[in-house]
Amino acid sequence: MHSPSIYLNVLLYLIIKSSNAAYFSDVHWSTAIKLSQYESYRSVTLLSYNVPEQTADVSFSFQAKTSGKACTFREVHIYLQHGSYPLVTPYNETYPPKFYTNRTDLFHIRIEKDADAVSYIMSSPRPGPWYFAAFLPEPNSDKIQLKELDKSCMYGMFVVVESRGYDNIEEISTEKSHHIQLNQQATGPQALYRFVLPKDTVEYSVRIDSCVVTSLDIDSESAGNSKSNSSSSDNSTTTLSPTQVNNCPIMMRVEAEMLPSQITKSKVACGNMTECRLKILSPTLHKWNYIFLNIDNNYNVSEIQFKLNFEKKGCESLKLMLPSTIYQATTQKRKSKDLQLSQDSCIKMASLGRFIFNQQTFNLTYLLSDAGPIPIPKSLHKIHVPDYQVVVTDISVQEPTDIGGTMKLDVGFVKDSLDTSSHNIVVYICLMKNSIPGGKTVVSCENGIQLIINTTSDHFQDTVYMPYPEAGIWYLALNSRCYSKDTKVPVRCLGAPEVNIDLSISGCLDSQCGDYGVCQDYISGVYVFSSCKCFAGWRGYGCTDGTHGRSKQEELTGLLLLTLSNLFFIPSIIVAGYRRYFTEAAVYTFTMFWSAIYHACDASDLVYYCLLEYDFLSFADYLGSIYSFWVTMLTMAVVPTKVRSFALVIGVLGVALGVEYKRHGILAFALPAGIAAVVMFGSWILQCKRHRKLYPRKKYILVHLIPGVVLASTGMIIFAFLETEENYKYTHSCWHICMSLSVVFLLPERQTKETSREDFNTVSTEVESSGIVHTDGVNTLDAAVVIPSDLSLNT
């Protein structure tokens, strides 16, 4: 990607070469940058690079990689912005009302292929810090997976930035006139200079006069003839003596901060005007300004000599805020016949101080100070705004302490001070970075943030928010205008209206995120910023985008589904107690209770009730759920009572360790369930082999086992393949219902004395016939192998 200005930079290189100016190159590498999937701004990875002054062009090279061949490459989004953290809205999220989101420079780059470098070349870049925000977009599927089922893929990138520019561009002063000579041989037909404006400059002009031209031969047809025509005229050029002309054949470009380019807006062709003057309103202060002069190619000129002059207009500075007596006294002297509007002049108040309420980040307000030996902060209340002058003050937005918050400007009338008996009042407020809004720009506020309050409607107050404000000196200008109620024409204000101003920096949106989020501070590398953590599908900078959001009623419905679905364990508890499986009944009761309490805390961030700490509730829920599988399958197995008791104890200890180690992993569930299944099926196979009969009975298989397995399998399929973030409350509730009801079918019938005796005799006879006897003469049946009645071998 190349900017059109790169062609002018080729010309600038020729300038540097011809003037033997120094040339620099700066390279910066950033490696091992980890990328995360975008959920909100807290997911982005932030980087920065400081572009040096006088940089001609900068090249950004990005390359992304995955952690392994088994991982699918995902598209990477990168945003570049000058001066502050980039504003990103990858899913077109809306901003809260009254948010100002325009940026000085903001670029968007995508990396679509693995290991392919993507380059972006920027010509005449703005110097200073450039911030990068990189992230992975959301995948097409939002299916919830256990960690071992989802590939542990890591994504990263590295960045190479190279800047090239000039070291010793000549500096000129704006306080004196400069004699400049351009020619086609020695000095070259171009010249580049830099200058700094006084800090109170509201506007300035660059003027060229005393122009002396040597060997002038103007194309007789037009100034825009082709090169071929120009070449033919060159062959017949007559060398003339130096001649002073009014139409100086010079092209002049003026640019702030950056080197001039073809897209520079402030430019003039002096050959088309008798007086060559370029006027700049609200110029950039505290930065280098550049002026590029070259001989107009439409004219055949051998040499030009001229004078370069600067004319400046500044603000009158005051150390304190303006007292109301100035306006009252001045207004009383004015007569109706002198109602001439003259807002060209301005008065610069003292800079506003920074008042930090506590040590928390992004919690400061800007205030005035008095003239005492120990400055005392004063609020910006009852500030008089005249109609014949622009009142200006300034604030400092610092890097990196302030740029991670949200700047708020609130302005409103002091209603008691308004005199609207014969006219309506309008107050214009303009906030610009590094530029003073003067009388000719405070109304339009073309390159700034504007607020307008008036008395013609209920618009007595206005507010604007700027997320992640750019670092620099911001100038706040105010000016009032009055209009006759009868004729609607501008008139003098009878008195200066008063306004209250609130200018502050806080996190998120007034340190809040509405009803669907919370404001938190995050750290990415060394960068601190505030961001909203949104709930219930809400998105946006202030959690105000409800395109995919859910209401509190929907969240309450989901909470009730997830908690009350655990009541389907009641039939399992009753069946287990009736069939005298008291240990199992206790485990099911434990699972039902803690699962319901856990989901009451976990189901929603809007509607929730946490009886205990979340981590403890999560542990209890997973422990009960996994242990329920263990005890149910042991109950279905045919094992000696002592072995079963031992297995129950070992099972609860092993499950507890697994849940504490990695409760969201698949092994915490699969390992206990797999061991229990091996024990259960092994005991069944052993019974079939020993007695040469089907075990368990057909009745149990048809009436109990198959329905129970179908329910359990349905729950597992829903849990493993159908559960997503959107349908979680429904699918997980179905999981609760299926798994709890499957226990009703899978539990064997209650043990009876007749059945036990009959099974005992059957097994005893076969054991004795096999001659299996313990060394102490006790039959192996003394080990008390318990066979439930519906699993017995009788047909």
N, C-alpha and C positions, 0 to 999 in steps of 0.2 A: 504494500500500500504506500503510495507516494503522494504527498501533498503537491499541488501546483507550484508552491513556492520553492521547490527544490531547484527549479530552473534559475530563479534569481540567486539562490545560494551558489550556483556555479559561477555566476557573475561576481558574487562577493569573494569567492576564492581568487578570482583574477585580481580583485582589488587588493587583497592581502598580499598576493604574490608581487604585484607591481609596487607596493609600498613597503615591502620587506617586513611586514608585520609578523609577529610570532603566532604560531599555530599550536593548539594543544589537543590531546586525545585522552579520554578518561574511560576506563573499563571497569565494570562492576559485575561480580558473579554472585548469584544466590543459588544454593543447591539444597537438595533434600527437603523440599517444601511439601509438607503433607497437605493433602486436599480432603475435604469432607463434603458430604452431601448437604445441599442447601435445605434447611428447614426454616430458618429465619436469619437475621443478620449475624447472630452469634455463631453461625456455622462457617462464615467466610474466613479465609486466611489472608491476613494483611501483610503487605510489604511496602517498602518505600525506597525511593532513589532521589537524590538531590541533583538536579540538573544545574551545572555551573552557569555562571553569568556568561553572556556573549557566546552561547552555544549556537552553532549554525544548524546542526542537525543531530538527532539522537536516534539510535537504532535499538529497538527492544526485540529480543529473540526469546521465545517461549518454547519449551519442549516438555511434554508430559509422558509419564511411564506408568505401567501397572506393575504389580508385585510378582506376577508369574504368567506363564503361557496359558494356564487354565482360566485366567480371569479375562472377562470381556472388557475391552477398552470402552470407557465412557467419555462423552464429550465434556470438555472443560471450558468454563466461561471465565473470562478475565475482564475486569473493568479498571480503567486507568483514569485518574482524576488529579488535577493540580490543586494543591493547597489544603486538601482535607480528604477524609475517607470517602470513597465513591458511594453514591446512592444507587443501589441495585434493586430492581424489581423484576426478577426473572419470570415471574408468573403474572405480570401485569397487576400487581397488588395496588390498591388505591391508597392514597395518603389521607390523613385526617384533614378536615376543612382548615382553610387559612394557612396551608403549608406552602412555603416557597421552595421549589425544587430545581430551579434553574442553576446551572453550574458554569463556571468560567470555561473549563475544558473537561470533557468527559468522553472517553472512547471505550468501545466494546469489542473484544477480540474472542474468537472461538478456536479451540484446538479440537479437531475432529478425527485425527488419526494418531495412533500410538507411535511415539518416537519420531514423529515428523516435526521439525522445527517450524514455527510460525513467526515471521518477522513483521514488525511494524516500524516504518521509518517516519519520523516526525521532523519536518523542517521548521526552522525558527521556533523552537519550543519555548514555552514560558519557563524562565529559570525558577529554581526553588524546589521544594519537595513535591514529588509525584507519588501518589499512593496507588497500590494495586490491591484489588479484592478478587480472589480466585476461589472457585467452588465447583462442585459437581451438581448438575441439575437432578431433579427427582427422576427415578426410573419409572418406566411405564407401569410397573406392578407395585402395589403397596401391600403385598402379601406378607403376613407375619411368619417368620421362620425361626426355628431354634438355631442357636449359634453354629452347631456342628453341621446342620443341613445347609446353611448359607455359607458360601465360599468366603473365606477370610481374605478378601482382596484389599490391598492397599494401593492408593493412588497418590502420585507425587509429581512434582515438576521442578525444573530449574530454569533460572532466568539469567540472561546475559544482556547487559545494557552498556552501550558504547556511545559516548558523547564526543563530538568534534566541534571545535570553535576557534576563536581568536583571542589572543592574550592582551594585546596592547592597542586596542582601538583608541584613537586620539580623543582626549576629553577637551571640550570647549566650555567656556563660561557663558552663562546667560546674562551676565552683568555688563558685557561690552560687545562692540561690533567686531566682526571677524572678516578679514580679507582673504578670499578663497580664489584659487586659480586652478582651472581644469584645462587640460589640453590632450591631444591625441598621442603625444609622444612621452614626455618625461614623467609628469605626475600622473598621467592616466585620465580618462574621461569620466571617472567616478570618484566619489569620496564618501567615507562613512565616519560619522562622529557620534559621540555620546555626551550627554549632559544630564545634570540633576537640577530639578526645579526647587525653589524655596518651599518650605513645608506649609506655607499658608496660601499657595497659588490656587486661585479659582479658575482662571483662564489665562492663556497666553497665545501670542501670535509669533510666527516666524516670517520675517520679511526679507526679500531679496531686492536690493537696489544697487545703483551705481554700476550697472552691468556694461562691461566693455567686451565686445566681440571682435575677434580677428578671423579673417577669411570666411566671412559669412556669405553663403549662397543658398537662399531659400528656394525650395522647389516651387515653381510658379503655379503648378496645377493644384496641389493640395498638400496638407501636412501629412496625409496618410498614404502617399504613393508607395508603390511596391519597391523592393530593393533593387530590382533591375533598373527602374527609372532613376533611383538615387545613384546607382552606379554610373549611368550614362551622364548624369549631371556632374558627377565628380570629375569626369574626364575634362569638363570644360570650366572647372572652378577657377575663378580669378582671385588671386591673393590680394586682399584689401588691407588697408591700414586699420589699426584698432579703432573701432567705432563704438560710441556709447549709444545704447538702444534702450527703449522702454520695455519691449517684449523680449525678455531674456530667455533664450532657448534652453531652459533647465527643467528637468523632472525632479520634483522634491517629494520624498516620502518620509513621514514621521511615525514612529512606532514606540509604544511604551513597553518596557520590560524586554520584549523580544526584538530580534533583528528584523528590519523591514523586509517585506516580501511582496510578491505580486498581489496577494490578497489584502495588503494593508489598505485600510479605508481612508486614512488621513494622507492624501496625496494631491498634488496639483501640478499641472503642466503650465509652467510660467510663460511659455512662448505664445499662449493664447490670450494673455491679459496684459494690460498696461501696468498694473501694479500687482506684483507677485507677493501674495500674502496667504498664509495658511493659519487659520484660527482653530485652536483646540479648546473646547469647553470641558471643565472638570477633568483636568489631566491627572495622570497617575503620579503620585508623590512617593517619596522614600525609595524609589527605584530608578534605575538607569533609563533614560529616554534616548532614542537613537534617531538620527537624521541621515538619510541617504540622498546624495545629490549626484546626478549624472547628466551629461550632455544629451539633449533630446535627439534621438536618432533620425527624426524627421527633418533635421536641419544639418547642412554641411558646414560644420564649424571646426576650425583648427584650434582655437583657444578661447576661453571665456574667463574673465575676471569680474568678480562681484563682491559685494559686501553682504554678510549674513547678520541680521539683527533680531533680537528677541524683545518682545513687549509683554510685560506680565501685569496681572491684576490679582491682588491678594485680599485676604480677609483682615479686618481690624481685630486685633487680639485683646481679650479681656481676661483677667485672672480669676474673676468670679462670675457667677451667673448675673444676668442683667437685672438691676433693680427696677421695680415698677415705676419709680418716680421719673425715669428717663422718658417713658412713653406718655405718662400723664402730662408732664410739662410740655413735651413736644406736641402732643395732640391738641392741647389748649391753644397753642399759637397758630395752628393751621386754620385757614379759612376755606370756605367751600369753593372759591374760585381757583385754589391751588391743588385741586384734586388730580394731580398727575402721578400715575403709577411709576415707581422707580425702584424695583426690587433688585437692581443690579448689585448693590452694595451688600456686604455681609459682615457679621460680627462673630468672631470666634471666641466661644466660652472656654473655660478651663477644661482640660481633659477629665473624663469621669474616672473615679477611682474604683477599684475592685474590692468588694466587701464579701468575704467568705464567711458563711454562717457557722460552719463546723468543718471538720476534717474530711467529710465525705466528698467524693468526687462529684463534679458537675453540680455544684450548689453555691452559686455566687450571683450577686446582683451588682449593678453599676450605680454609683451614687456620686453626688457632688460633695465637695468639702469646703469648709469655711476657711478664712484667712488667719486663723489663730496659730499659735506656736505648735500646738498639737491638733492636727486636723480632725474635725468632728464630721462624720458622714451626715449628709442631708439628702432626703429623698427628692426625687425629681417631680415635685408637686408644685402647682401654681407657677409654671414657667410661662412667662409672657411671650407671645408670638406676634411681632409687629407685621404690618403689611408693607412697609417701606424698606425693610431689611430682612435678610435671611439670617436666622440664628443657627449657629453651627457649634457642635461639640463632637468629641471623638472618644472611642473606646479601643482597647487593645484586646484582640482575641489571640491567645497565646497557643503555641504548639509545644508539646502535645496535650497540655492540661485541659484545654477548652474545646478542642475540635471534636471530641467524642461525645459531646452533649448536644442539646438543642437550644438555640438562641431564640428568645421571645422578645418581641417588641409590642407593647400595648400603649396606646395613646387615646386619651379621652378628654372632652371638655370639662372644665370646672363650671358647672351650669350657673352657679350664683354670679359669675363674673360676666356673663354674656349680656350684651345690649343689642337686641335684635328688633328694636322698635321700628327702625326705618330700613334696615338692610339685613341680608342673610350673610352668614360667615362660613367660609371654607378654609380649612387648614390643610396644607400639603406637607407631608412628612416623607423624607427621602433618606435612605440608608445606603451608602456606597462604600466599597472597600478601596482603600488607598486613594480615594478621590473625594474632593470637597464639592458637594452639590451647590452650585451658585444660583443666582436669581434666574438664570436662563435654563437651568437644568432641574431645579427642585420640583417644578411642576410636571415635566415629562418624566424625569427619573429613569431615563432610558436604560442605563447600565446598573441600576440599583434596585432596591426593594422599596416600594411606595405604599403609603397609607394615606387615605383621604377621609377626613371627618368634616361634617357640615351640619348646619342647623336647619336645612330645608326639609329634613326627614328625621327619622329616629336614629340616624346613623351618627350618634354622638360619640361613639367609641369604635375603635378598630384594632385588630390584633393580627400579627403575622408571626409564624414560626419558621425557623431555618434549621433543618436537621444537619448535624455535623458541619458547623460553619467553617468557612475557610479562614486560616490564620492571617492576621494582618491588622492594620489600623482601619477601623470602620468609622466613617464620618456620618453623623446624624444632623440633618438640616431641617428646619421648620420655617414655614412662611405662611402668612394668612392673606386671604383675599376677601373683599366684601363686595356684594352686589345689591343694587337697589331692588327693593321689593316691587316697585312700580315698573321701572324701565328695564330691569335685569342687566343694567350696564355696570361696569366696575366703578366703585366709589371708594373714597377713603373710609377706613374703619374709624368709628368714633372713639374707640379704645382698643388696646391690644388684648385679644382674647387670651385666657389662661387655659393651660392644658396640664394634665397629669401624665407623666411618662413612667412606664415600668420597663426596664431593659435588664434582662437576666439570662443566665445559662443554667439549665437543669437537665436532668436525664430524661430521655424519652419524651413524653408529652406532659409537661408540668410534673415530672417524676412519677407519672402514672401511665397506665395502659388501658384505661376504660374498664368495662365490666368483664372483659374476656382476656385479661392478661396481667402480668406483673412486670415491673421495670427492674432490670438487673444490670449490673456492670460486668463486663467480660474483658478478658485479656487475650489478645492474639499476638504471640511473640512478645514484643515490648510495647504494644499499642493497647490502650485502654479505651473502651467505648461503652455507651449505654445502649441497650436494646431490649425490646419487649419480648417476653416469653408468652406466646399466645396459646389459648386453650380452645378446645371444642371446634377445631377446624378454622378458627378465625386467623386472619393474616394481616400483613401490613405493618408499617412503621409504628402505629399506635394501636394495633389489633382492632382496627375499625373496618376491615374488609371482610364482610360476611358472605362473600360469594359461595364459599363452601362451609360456612359456619353453622353451628347448631345452637339452638336456644337453650336456656336453662331448663325448660320443660322437657326438651328432648334428652338432655343430660340426666335429668331426674328419672326419666323413663328407663334409660340405659342402666342407671344405678339400681333401680328396683328389679329389673330383669336379672342382672348379675347376682344380686343378693338373694332374692326370693326363689330363684331357680335352684338354690341349694336345698330348699325344703323338700325336694324330691328324694332326698336321702331318708326322709321319715319312713317311707315304706320299707326301705332296706333295714333301717334300725329296728322296726317292729318285727319283720321277718326273722332277723338275726336273733332278737331276744326270744321270740316264740320258739325257735328251734334250738334254743339254749347255747347259742354262740355269743356268749356274753362279752368275750374279749373283742370279737369283731364288731358287736353293737357299740361298744365304747369307742372303737377306732372310727366308725362311721359318724358317731355323734361329734367326736372331736373334729373330723374333717368338715362336717356341715357347719359347725359353729365358726371355726376359724376362716373357712372360705368365705362365708357371708360377711364376717367382720373385715376381712382383707379387701374384698371387692367394694365394700362401703367406703373404704379409704382410697382405693385405687381406681375406681371406675371413672371418675370425673375430677377435673381440677376446679370445676365450678361448684358442684354439689357433692359434698363428701363429709364423712364422719370418721375420724381416726381415733379409735379407742386407745391404742397404744402406738408406739413408734412404728413407722412404716416398715422398716427392715425386719422387725420382730414379727409383724403380721405376715409379711411375705414368707418368712421362714416357716411359720406355723402352717400356712396354706399349702406350701409345696410339700412339707413333711407329711401332713395328713393325706394329701392326694396320692402321693407315691406309696405311702405305707398301706393305704387301702387296697391297692393292687396286690401288694405282698401278702397280706393276711387272707384276702379272698382266695387267692390261688393256693395258698397253703391249706386252707380249709377244704378245697376241692381235692387235694392230694391225699393219698393213703400212706401216712407215716406214723411211726410210734409216737405216743403222747410226749415222751421225754424229748424226742428229736424235734417235735413240733414246737414245744416250749422253748427249746434252745434256738430254733430258727426264728421264732418271734422276737427274741431278745437281740440276736445278732442282726436281724433285719432292721429293727428300729435304730440301732446304733449305726449301721452302715448307711441307711437312708439319711440320717441326720448329718453324717459327715459329707455325703455327696451333695446334699442340699446347701450346706454351708460353703462347700468348696465352689460349686458352680450350679446354682439352682436353675438357671435358665438354659443350661446345656442339656443335650439329648442323653448323655450318659447317666445323669442323675435319675432319669426315668427308665431308660432302656436296660441298664445293668440289673437293678432289682427285679424288674418284670421278667427279664430273660432268665435269671437264675430260678425264680419261682416257677416259670413255665417249664424249665428242664426238670425240676423236682416233681411237678404235677404230672407231666406226661411220662416221665420215667417210672413213677409209681403205678400209673395206669398200665403201661406196657408190661411191667413186672407182674402185675396181677393177672393180665391176660395170658402171659407166658406160663405162670405158675399153675393157673386153674384151667387153661385152655378154653376159656369162655370170654365172650365180649365184655369188656369193662370200660366205662360204666354201662348200665343197662340201657336198652333201646328207649325205654320210657323217659329216662333222664336226658338222653341225647336229643330226643325229639321235642320234649316239652320244656326242658330247662336249658340245655347247653346251646342248641342252635339259636333260640330267641335271644339268649344272653350274649352270645358271640356276635349276632347281627347288630344288637344295640351298641355293644362296645366298639365294634368295627365302624359303625356309622359315626359314633362320636370321634374316633381316631381320624377318620377321613375328613370330617368337618374341621377338626383341630389342625391337621397337618396340611391340608390342601385348599380349604375354602376360606380360612380366616384371614381377614384383612383389617386394616386400620378403620375403615369405614363401617364394616359390618360386625366389628368385634363384639359389641354388646348382644347381638342376636346369635352369632355362631357360637360364642363361648357359653352363652346360656343353654343352647342346645347341647353342647358338650357336657355341661353339668347334668342335664336331664338324662341324656343317653347313658352316661357312665353310672349314675346313681341307680337308675332303674335296671340296668344290666345285673346289678348285684342281687336284686330280687329273684331273678331267674337262675343265676349261677350258684347261689348258696344251696348246698345239699339239704335234704329233708332232715327233720329232727330225729335223733337217735332214740329208739325204743328198746325196752328190756327184751321183748320177744325177738326182735330183729338182731339184737346184739348177741343173745344166747345162741340163736340159730347160726349166725355168721361165725360165732366163736367155735361152735361144734364142728362146722364145716372146715374151718381153717385148722383146728386142733387135730382132727382126724388125719388130714393130709400131712401135717407137720410130723405127727407121730409115725406115720407110714414111711416118711422119708428118712426117719432116724436121726433128725437134727436135734441134738440135746446139748445144753450148756455143760461145761465141765463140772459144775456144781450139782448136776442132776435136775436142773430146773428147765422146763420146756421154754422154747423161744417165745411162746405165746404170752409168757409172763411179762414180756416187754409191752403188752397192751396195745396191739395194733388196732386202731379204731376204724371201722368201715361204716360210713353212714348208710342208712337203710336204703335210700334210693340209688346208691352206688354198689349195692351188694351183688354177689355173683348169682343169686337165685333168679331163675327166669320165670 
